[in-house]
Amino acid sequence: LWAARTLAHSPIEVLLVDRNNYHTFLPLLYQVAAAELEPEQIAHPIRSILQEWPNVDFAMADITSLDLSQRLAEAASLTFSYDFLILATGSTSHFFGIAGAAEYAFPLKTLGEAITLRNHTLFCFERAVHEADPQRRRSMLTFTIVGGGPTGVEFAGALSELLYGPLAQDYPSLDPNQVQVVLLEAQNRLLSGFPERLQDYTLTRLRKVGVQVHLGAMVSQVTQHRLHLKDGSEIPTETVVWTAGVQGEPLAKRAGAPAARGGRVAVLPTLQLAEYPEVYVVGDLSHLEGEESPLPMVAPVAIQQGTTAAHNIVRQMTGQSPEPFHYRDRGSMATIGRNAAVVSLRSRTFTGFVAWVIWLGVHLFNLIGFRNRIFVLINWAWDYFHERAVRLILPAQATSGPGKNPSSNQAP
Ligand SMILES: Cc1cc2nc3c(=O)[nH]c(=O)nc-3n(C[C@H](O)[C@H](O)[C@H](O)COP(=O)(O)OP(=O)(O)OC[C@H]3O[C@@H](n4cnc5c(N)ncnc54)[C@H](O)[C@@H]3O)c2cc1C
């Protein structure tokens, strides 16, 4: 979108292709999964965004193959030819080959997956009410999150508020002591990459809101009713949420683009492929050659790279050399439920309520669409002063990717 927006002011025909007809604001995806926001409040139709960009067209198509030498991108019934290509297909969940994870864990990368997880969570409570066996009831009410990065931390905080707040009131016959939120992190700290003070605050805060955090916990296997750890221990659980890893979306790899770590594509400092100077790779998919530690898979990197790639295409068309990409890191933040967040802005750090207000403001500002901003604000305010409103088990949604737990994932 940022590449298209940059090119919208050049005399170039631009075609934006996406398998979905909407853009998803991923930083708030966990709030859909935690029944805090409605899906349509964090999504926006792409064609509506493009209305202000007259020379940008849109095609809804799932690109299944690329022929880089012929300059073709192919979908089921459509083939697109190009003079220049910007590949920004992002990333998918990475299960590191852990047995059962792809089959039984719930990923949190798309709107469909967030709705599936929300349905499943609410349905676990509906089933637990009628479950006579206390062991089975306990595993239905144990929610395990694998991965203590920003998504895992934010979801753990929001889930704990949902389970110990509105759901405890909805299901008075269930013993709240049987409800557990467990967060597993393989390293010995949460929010790797954040300043230590913020990591410590996050750990204390999560424990305060009822999340059981286990550091140095390595998952070895996931089954339908159990999670196994490398140290031999087990957690009876019917819900394993996977926020532990992502890898580059495999389309480019299939097309023979140069592979880098984590399924990403190795690019020149100008974001071009060495062999195909008309092809740019940006965002989560891109790995700058020669970088010791790869750039993080975050939105600011994707936005800045999309803009640079677009500028470089204009430069190429006007006979100038493409310029190298330089990332401007403006900081990072994560929220830990209501009233608490951690924010790192250059050399300054904030925690608690102040950080939470900064987090709210930044996310509201970056959400696309005035209508979405208003509805999200109303929802947050309602949630803050009254109760969480979005607790519907909608008819089972189509999901993309793994995470289909056959016996427990089906809403009635
Ligand atoms: C739950 C979650 C929370 C996050 N929170 C934050 C945050 O708070 N702050 C932050 O900075 N970053 C956050 N991120 C990371 C951030 O969203 C990504 O780094 C960013 O979206 C990457 O942008 P991208 O353009 O590379 O890929 P994406 O935004 O993933 O876009 C890829 C697009 O390509 C489309 N696509 C993929 N394959 C095909 C195909 N074959 N054919 C057609 N279309 C295709 C997809 O539909 C998608 O629209 C979060 C990510 C997740 C999953």
The ligand as an ORCA input file, in Angstrom:
! r2SCAN-3c Opt
* xyz 0 1
  C      -0.754    -10.453     15.233
  C       0.297     -9.508     14.727
  C       0.548     -8.329     15.420
  C       1.513     -7.432     14.962
  N       1.723     -6.277     15.662
  C       2.622     -5.377     15.209
  C       2.812     -4.137     15.883
  O       2.179     -3.871     16.898
  N       3.716     -3.255     15.364
  C       4.422     -3.530     14.239
  O       5.204     -2.702     13.795
  N       4.275     -4.699     13.595
  C       3.384     -5.630     14.035
  N       3.213     -6.805     13.383
  C       4.061     -7.095     12.223
  C       3.568     -6.339     11.010
  O       2.183     -6.506     10.875
  C       4.301     -6.842      9.778
  O       5.673     -6.659      9.973
  C       3.863     -6.101      8.530
  O       2.480     -6.260      8.307
  C       4.634     -6.623      7.335
  O       4.156     -6.005      6.187
  P       4.271     -6.728      4.780
  O       3.708     -5.767      3.812
  O       5.622     -7.256      4.593
  O       3.322     -8.017      4.909
  P       1.782     -8.120      5.286
  O       1.312     -6.931      6.029
  O       1.642     -9.454      5.927
  O       1.066     -8.112      3.895
  C       1.195     -9.177      2.994
  C       0.018     -9.108      2.056
  O       0.255     -9.969      0.976
  C      -0.895    -10.726      0.693
  N      -0.434    -11.964      0.078
  C       0.431    -12.864      0.594
  N       0.670    -13.849     -0.283
  C      -0.062    -13.571     -1.370
  C      -0.239    -14.222     -2.625
  N       0.398    -15.360     -2.919
  N      -1.070    -13.663     -3.528
  C      -1.728    -12.515     -3.247
  N      -1.596    -11.847     -2.084
  C      -0.766    -12.368     -1.164
  C      -1.578    -10.901      2.031
  O      -2.969    -11.113      1.863
  C      -1.283     -9.575      2.705
  O      -2.283     -8.615      2.467
  C       2.245     -7.727     13.799
  C       1.986     -8.892     13.095
  C       1.024     -9.787     13.554
  C       0.749    -11.055     12.784
*
